[in-house]
């Protein structure tokens, strides 16, 4: 399967589909497709997996795409400014991602629900108990805000990260939550009360900006109360 990722921080991945090739994506992720591409909404894995996807924040139905009469083209993008990254999934290798990170994948990749194994990570990890597990064989594409930063942790190597900046990690990586320093540092240090602790071995993928931080940065410029969007724009221009 051939693909191309275009753009800088508002990226689109375009995928060329050959005979017999299929990809699937969350509903609403498709940007454009060629005239010979067919899309079908399917509850992949049946009702149980559909319900699991709802708990993960995805849609009950996933949309599948395949070409007819030659090679076809279909493109996908995330629902917020950010970047797209391919992740190679192979048999016996699982990759865990935070909710809403999944964008699309080849037909051979399985998307399922996973749970935080440690209570601290589940309660204070920023995404709750539920994660998304990618397994099987093929390429999956993930989307996150800002730019991606990658680390290959050696056995026992520890990386401490803002909880909102963790996107995904190999299943071999241990993920937990701890206080950000002492009580005074946690409360007044400006970096949040908790940090994510990831211990190798395995790959870790981070994002330079979380969706929560992006929303907080835009909040002062959004209409407040009964203010209309037009009034908000005028007031901004007046500044």
Buried (B, 14 or more C-beta within 10 A) or exposed (E): EEBEBEEEEEBBBBBBBEEEBBBBBBEEBBEEBBEBBEBEEEBBBEEEBBEBBEEBBBBBBBBBBBBEEEBBBBBBBBEBBBBBBBBEBEEEBBBBBBBBBBBBBBBBBBBBBBEBEEEBBBEBBBBBBBBBBBBBBBBBBBBBBBBBEEBEBEEEBEBEBBBBBBBBBBBBBBBBBBBBEEEEEBEEEEEBBBBBBBBBBBBBBBBBBBBEBBEEEEEEEEEEEEEEEEEBEEEEEEE
